[in-house]
Amino acid sequence: MASVSGILFDKDGTLFDFHATWSAWAARLMRELAKGDDSHAARLGASVGYDLATGRFARDSVVIAGTPAEIAAELLPQLPGQTLAALVARMNELAAAAPMAEAVPLQPLLQGLRRRGLRLGVATNDSEGPAKAHLGAVGVLSCFDFVAGSDSGFGGKPAPGMLLAFAARLGIAPGAVAMVGDSRHDLLAGRAAGMRTVAVLTGPAAEAELAPLADVVLPDIGHLPAWLDRAAVARNSA
């Protein structure tokens, strides 16, 4: 198997802890949209698989792997007079300011991967603007050669457009790229792109859901260097 030359990360649930970040965003959004009506806020949350009382997302919540437009489409039936474009714009404004909880300390990990000569990217179903804001807020935006969101012109996952754009832009064969993510959308996109797939367990999905689509399942992205080392040893001994 070819050596890994590039690593493409999902963002939420992979680089950042999903619940710690997006529960606060969802609670603020639902309460704002409901204009102080707690029962309406709870119904809005339920429509996207978010329990306002517990601050937890259902495993099939559209927020976990959906695009902002897909999330907004689920909310709109309960928001008469609201437009999709305006709702997505407000969601993105709140998302850009969401508190980000790193899944592991990102700067040392990413800098270490770059010292190995790896090219790094992010492919997220979030919008590109908030994604760059989140990476910039924790001081790692400059570590990435490529950042794309669902509004960047390549489509959203599980389609492989963002992934293939990363490979093409950096001149890397898709088979030499590892797609790292916490959801089936991430891994399906990786498989469709012809990339290696690495699942991590820092999002809502359980190992049993991810393992059938993954070449390897890791507890978190902090285990990537050891996985790369094991792969190199296996390659050299083959």
Contacts in CASP RR format, 6 or more apart in sequence:
PFRMAT RR
TARGET T0000
AUTHOR 0000-0000-0000
METHOD contacts of the structure
MODEL  1
MASVSGILFDKDGTLFDFHATWSAWAARLMRELAKGDDSHAARLGASVGY
DLATGRFARDSVVIAGTPAEIAAELLPQLPGQTLAALVARMNELAAAAPM
AEAVPLQPLLQGLRRRGLRLGVATNDSEGPAKAHLGAVGVLSCFDFVAGS
DSGFGGKPAPGMLLAFAARLGIAPGAVAMVGDSRHDLLAGRAAGMRTVAV
LTGPAAEAELAPLADVVLPDIGHLPAWLDRAAVARNSA
1 196 0 8 1.000
1 231 0 8 1.000
1 235 0 8 1.000
2 173 0 8 1.000
2 175 0 8 1.000
2 176 0 8 1.000
3 176 0 8 1.000
3 231 0 8 1.000
3 232 0 8 1.000
3 235 0 8 1.000
4 118 0 8 1.000
4 176 0 8 1.000
4 177 0 8 1.000
4 178 0 8 1.000
4 196 0 8 1.000
4 228 0 8 1.000
4 231 0 8 1.000
5 118 0 8 1.000
5 119 0 8 1.000
5 172 0 8 1.000
5 173 0 8 1.000
5 176 0 8 1.000
5 177 0 8 1.000
6 118 0 8 1.000
6 119 0 8 1.000
6 120 0 8 1.000
6 121 0 8 1.000
6 170 0 8 1.000
6 172 0 8 1.000
6 176 0 8 1.000
6 177 0 8 1.000
6 178 0 8 1.000
7 113 0 8 1.000
7 118 0 8 1.000
7 119 0 8 1.000
7 120 0 8 1.000
7 121 0 8 1.000
7 177 0 8 1.000
7 178 0 8 1.000
7 180 0 8 1.000
7 224 0 8 1.000
8 120 0 8 1.000
8 121 0 8 1.000
8 122 0 8 1.000
8 123 0 8 1.000
8 146 0 8 1.000
8 163 0 8 1.000
8 166 0 8 1.000
8 177 0 8 1.000
8 178 0 8 1.000
8 179 0 8 1.000
8 180 0 8 1.000
8 195 0 8 1.000
9 15 0 8 1.000
9 120 0 8 1.000
9 121 0 8 1.000
9 122 0 8 1.000
9 123 0 8 1.000
9 180 0 8 1.000
9 181 0 8 1.000
9 221 0 8 1.000
10 122 0 8 1.000
10 123 0 8 1.000
10 124 0 8 1.000
10 157 0 8 1.000
10 179 0 8 1.000
10 180 0 8 1.000
10 181 0 8 1.000
10 182 0 8 1.000
10 183 0 8 1.000
10 186 0 8 1.000
11 122 0 8 1.000
11 124 0 8 1.000
11 126 0 8 1.000
11 131 0 8 1.000
11 134 0 8 1.000
11 135 0 8 1.000
12 18 0 8 1.000
12 21 0 8 1.000
12 22 0 8 1.000
12 124 0 8 1.000
12 126 0 8 1.000
12 182 0 8 1.000
12 203 0 8 1.000
13 103 0 8 1.000
13 181 0 8 1.000
13 182 0 8 1.000
13 183 0 8 1.000
13 200 0 8 1.000
13 202 0 8 1.000
13 203 0 8 1.000
13 204 0 8 1.000
14 103 0 8 1.000
14 180 0 8 1.000
14 181 0 8 1.000
14 182 0 8 1.000
14 186 0 8 1.000
14 200 0 8 1.000
14 202 0 8 1.000
14 203 0 8 1.000
14 221 0 8 1.000
15 102 0 8 1.000
15 103 0 8 1.000
15 106 0 8 1.000
15 122 0 8 1.000
15 135 0 8 1.000
15 221 0 8 1.000
16 100 0 8 1.000
16 101 0 8 1.000
16 102 0 8 1.000
16 103 0 8 1.000
16 134 0 8 1.000
17 101 0 8 1.000
17 102 0 8 1.000
17 103 0 8 1.000
17 202 0 8 1.000
17 203 0 8 1.000
18 57 0 8 1.000
18 64 0 8 1.000
18 182 0 8 1.000
18 202 0 8 1.000
18 203 0 8 1.000
18 204 0 8 1.000
19 55 0 8 1.000
19 56 0 8 1.000
19 57 0 8 1.000
19 203 0 8 1.000
19 204 0 8 1.000
20 99 0 8 1.000
20 101 0 8 1.000
21 98 0 8 1.000
21 99 0 8 1.000
21 100 0 8 1.000
21 101 0 8 1.000
22 57 0 8 1.000
22 63 0 8 1.000
22 98 0 8 1.000
23 50 0 8 1.000
23 55 0 8 1.000
23 56 0 8 1.000
23 57 0 8 1.000
24 98 0 8 1.000
24 99 0 8 1.000
25 94 0 8 1.000
25 95 0 8 1.000
25 98 0 8 1.000
26 45 0 8 1.000
26 48 0 8 1.000
26 50 0 8 1.000
26 52 0 8 1.000
26 55 0 8 1.000
26 57 0 8 1.000
26 63 0 8 1.000
27 52 0 8 1.000
27 55 0 8 1.000
28 94 0 8 1.000
29 90 0 8 1.000
29 91 0 8 1.000
29 94 0 8 1.000
30 41 0 8 1.000
30 42 0 8 1.000
30 44 0 8 1.000
30 45 0 8 1.000
30 50 0 8 1.000
30 52 0 8 1.000
31 38 0 8 1.000
31 41 0 8 1.000
32 90 0 8 1.000
32 94 0 8 1.000
33 40 0 8 1.000
33 41 0 8 1.000
33 44 0 8 1.000
33 75 0 8 1.000
33 79 0 8 1.000
33 82 0 8 1.000
34 40 0 8 1.000
34 41 0 8 1.000
34 44 0 8 1.000
40 78 0 8 1.000
41 52 0 8 1.000
42 52 0 8 1.000
42 53 0 8 1.000
43 78 0 8 1.000
44 75 0 8 1.000
44 78 0 8 1.000
44 79 0 8 1.000
45 51 0 8 1.000
45 52 0 8 1.000
47 74 0 8 1.000
47 75 0 8 1.000
47 77 0 8 1.000
47 78 0 8 1.000
48 61 0 8 1.000
48 62 0 8 1.000
48 63 0 8 1.000
48 71 0 8 1.000
48 74 0 8 1.000
48 75 0 8 1.000
49 57 0 8 1.000
49 58 0 8 1.000
49 60 0 8 1.000
49 61 0 8 1.000
49 62 0 8 1.000
49 63 0 8 1.000
50 56 0 8 1.000
50 57 0 8 1.000
50 58 0 8 1.000
50 61 0 8 1.000
50 63 0 8 1.000
51 57 0 8 1.000
51 58 0 8 1.000
57 63 0 8 1.000
57 64 0 8 1.000
57 204 0 8 1.000
59 204 0 8 1.000
59 205 0 8 1.000
59 206 0 8 1.000
61 204 0 8 1.000
62 70 0 8 1.000
62 71 0 8 1.000
62 74 0 8 1.000
63 71 0 8 1.000
64 183 0 8 1.000
64 203 0 8 1.000
64 204 0 8 1.000
64 205 0 8 1.000
65 125 0 8 1.000
65 157 0 8 1.000
65 183 0 8 1.000
65 184 0 8 1.000
65 185 0 8 1.000
65 186 0 8 1.000
66 125 0 8 1.000
66 150 0 8 1.000
66 185 0 8 1.000
67 125 0 8 1.000
67 126 0 8 1.000
67 127 0 8 1.000
67 150 0 8 1.000
67 151 0 8 1.000
67 156 0 8 1.000
68 88 0 8 1.000
68 91 0 8 1.000
68 92 0 8 1.000
68 95 0 8 1.000
68 126 0 8 1.000
68 127 0 8 1.000
68 150 0 8 1.000
68 151 0 8 1.000
69 84 0 8 1.000
69 88 0 8 1.000
69 150 0 8 1.000
71 91 0 8 1.000
72 84 0 8 1.000
72 87 0 8 1.000
72 88 0 8 1.000
72 91 0 8 1.000
73 84 0 8 1.000
75 87 0 8 1.000
76 82 0 8 1.000
76 84 0 8 1.000
76 87 0 8 1.000
79 87 0 8 1.000
88 127 0 8 1.000
92 127 0 8 1.000
92 129 0 8 1.000
92 130 0 8 1.000
95 126 0 8 1.000
95 127 0 8 1.000
95 130 0 8 1.000
96 129 0 8 1.000
96 130 0 8 1.000
96 133 0 8 1.000
96 134 0 8 1.000
97 133 0 8 1.000
98 130 0 8 1.000
98 134 0 8 1.000
100 134 0 8 1.000
100 137 0 8 1.000
100 138 0 8 1.000
102 138 0 8 1.000
103 200 0 8 1.000
103 202 0 8 1.000
103 220 0 8 1.000
103 221 0 8 1.000
103 222 0 8 1.000
104 220 0 8 1.000
104 221 0 8 1.000
104 222 0 8 1.000
106 138 0 8 1.000
106 139 0 8 1.000
106 140 0 8 1.000
106 143 0 8 1.000
107 138 0 8 1.000
107 139 0 8 1.000
107 140 0 8 1.000
107 143 0 8 1.000
109 221 0 8 1.000
109 222 0 8 1.000
109 224 0 8 1.000
109 225 0 8 1.000
110 120 0 8 1.000
110 140 0 8 1.000
110 143 0 8 1.000
110 144 0 8 1.000
111 143 0 8 1.000
112 225 0 8 1.000
113 120 0 8 1.000
113 224 0 8 1.000
113 225 0 8 1.000
114 120 0 8 1.000
114 143 0 8 1.000
116 225 0 8 1.000
116 228 0 8 1.000
119 145 0 8 1.000
119 146 0 8 1.000
119 170 0 8 1.000
119 172 0 8 1.000
120 143 0 8 1.000
120 144 0 8 1.000
120 145 0 8 1.000
120 146 0 8 1.000
121 144 0 8 1.000
121 145 0 8 1.000
121 146 0 8 1.000
121 147 0 8 1.000
121 166 0 8 1.000
122 131 0 8 1.000
122 135 0 8 1.000
122 144 0 8 1.000
122 146 0 8 1.000
122 147 0 8 1.000
122 148 0 8 1.000
123 148 0 8 1.000
123 149 0 8 1.000
123 157 0 8 1.000
123 162 0 8 1.000
123 163 0 8 1.000
123 166 0 8 1.000
123 179 0 8 1.000
123 189 0 8 1.000
124 131 0 8 1.000
124 148 0 8 1.000
124 149 0 8 1.000
124 150 0 8 1.000
125 149 0 8 1.000
125 150 0 8 1.000
125 156 0 8 1.000
125 157 0 8 1.000
125 185 0 8 1.000
126 134 0 8 1.000
126 149 0 8 1.000
126 150 0 8 1.000
127 149 0 8 1.000
127 150 0 8 1.000
127 151 0 8 1.000
128 147 0 8 1.000
128 148 0 8 1.000
128 149 0 8 1.000
128 151 0 8 1.000
128 152 0 8 1.000
129 149 0 8 1.000
131 147 0 8 1.000
131 149 0 8 1.000
132 141 0 8 1.000
132 147 0 8 1.000
135 141 0 8 1.000
135 144 0 8 1.000
135 147 0 8 1.000
141 147 0 8 1.000
145 169 0 8 1.000
145 170 0 8 1.000
146 165 0 8 1.000
146 166 0 8 1.000
146 169 0 8 1.000
146 170 0 8 1.000
148 154 0 8 1.000
148 162 0 8 1.000
148 165 0 8 1.000
148 166 0 8 1.000
149 156 0 8 1.000
149 162 0 8 1.000
150 156 0 8 1.000
150 157 0 8 1.000
152 162 0 8 1.000
152 165 0 8 1.000
154 161 0 8 1.000
154 162 0 8 1.000
154 164 0 8 1.000
154 165 0 8 1.000
155 161 0 8 1.000
155 162 0 8 1.000
156 162 0 8 1.000
156 189 0 8 1.000
157 163 0 8 1.000
157 185 0 8 1.000
157 186 0 8 1.000
157 188 0 8 1.000
157 189 0 8 1.000
158 184 0 8 1.000
158 185 0 8 1.000
158 186 0 8 1.000
158 188 0 8 1.000
158 189 0 8 1.000
158 192 0 8 1.000
159 189 0 8 1.000
159 192 0 8 1.000
160 189 0 8 1.000
160 190 0 8 1.000
160 192 0 8 1.000
160 193 0 8 1.000
160 194 0 8 1.000
161 189 0 8 1.000
161 193 0 8 1.000
162 189 0 8 1.000
163 174 0 8 1.000
163 177 0 8 1.000
163 179 0 8 1.000
163 189 0 8 1.000
163 190 0 8 1.000
163 192 0 8 1.000
163 193 0 8 1.000
163 195 0 8 1.000
164 174 0 8 1.000
164 193 0 8 1.000
166 172 0 8 1.000
166 177 0 8 1.000
167 173 0 8 1.000
167 174 0 8 1.000
167 177 0 8 1.000
167 193 0 8 1.000
167 195 0 8 1.000
174 193 0 8 1.000
174 194 0 8 1.000
174 195 0 8 1.000
175 194 0 8 1.000
175 195 0 8 1.000
175 196 0 8 1.000
177 193 0 8 1.000
177 195 0 8 1.000
177 196 0 8 1.000
178 195 0 8 1.000
178 196 0 8 1.000
178 197 0 8 1.000
178 198 0 8 1.000
179 186 0 8 1.000
179 187 0 8 1.000
179 189 0 8 1.000
179 190 0 8 1.000
179 193 0 8 1.000
179 195 0 8 1.000
179 196 0 8 1.000
179 197 0 8 1.000
179 198 0 8 1.000
180 186 0 8 1.000
180 198 0 8 1.000
180 199 0 8 1.000
180 200 0 8 1.000
180 221 0 8 1.000
180 224 0 8 1.000
181 187 0 8 1.000
181 198 0 8 1.000
181 199 0 8 1.000
181 200 0 8 1.000
182 199 0 8 1.000
182 200 0 8 1.000
182 201 0 8 1.000
182 202 0 8 1.000
182 203 0 8 1.000
182 204 0 8 1.000
182 205 0 8 1.000
182 210 0 8 1.000
183 203 0 8 1.000
183 204 0 8 1.000
183 205 0 8 1.000
183 210 0 8 1.000
184 205 0 8 1.000
184 209 0 8 1.000
184 210 0 8 1.000
184 213 0 8 1.000
186 197 0 8 1.000
186 199 0 8 1.000
187 197 0 8 1.000
187 199 0 8 1.000
187 210 0 8 1.000
187 213 0 8 1.000
187 214 0 8 1.000
188 213 0 8 1.000
190 197 0 8 1.000
191 197 0 8 1.000
191 213 0 8 1.000
196 215 0 8 1.000
197 213 0 8 1.000
197 214 0 8 1.000
197 215 0 8 1.000
198 214 0 8 1.000
198 215 0 8 1.000
198 216 0 8 1.000
198 217 0 8 1.000
198 218 0 8 1.000
198 224 0 8 1.000
198 227 0 8 1.000
199 205 0 8 1.000
199 207 0 8 1.000
199 210 0 8 1.000
199 211 0 8 1.000
199 213 0 8 1.000
199 214 0 8 1.000
199 216 0 8 1.000
199 217 0 8 1.000
199 218 0 8 1.000
200 217 0 8 1.000
200 218 0 8 1.000
200 219 0 8 1.000
200 220 0 8 1.000
200 221 0 8 1.000
201 207 0 8 1.000
201 210 0 8 1.000
201 217 0 8 1.000
201 218 0 8 1.000
201 219 0 8 1.000
201 220 0 8 1.000
202 219 0 8 1.000
202 220 0 8 1.000
202 221 0 8 1.000
207 217 0 8 1.000
210 217 0 8 1.000
211 217 0 8 1.000
216 227 0 8 1.000
218 224 0 8 1.000
218 227 0 8 1.000
END
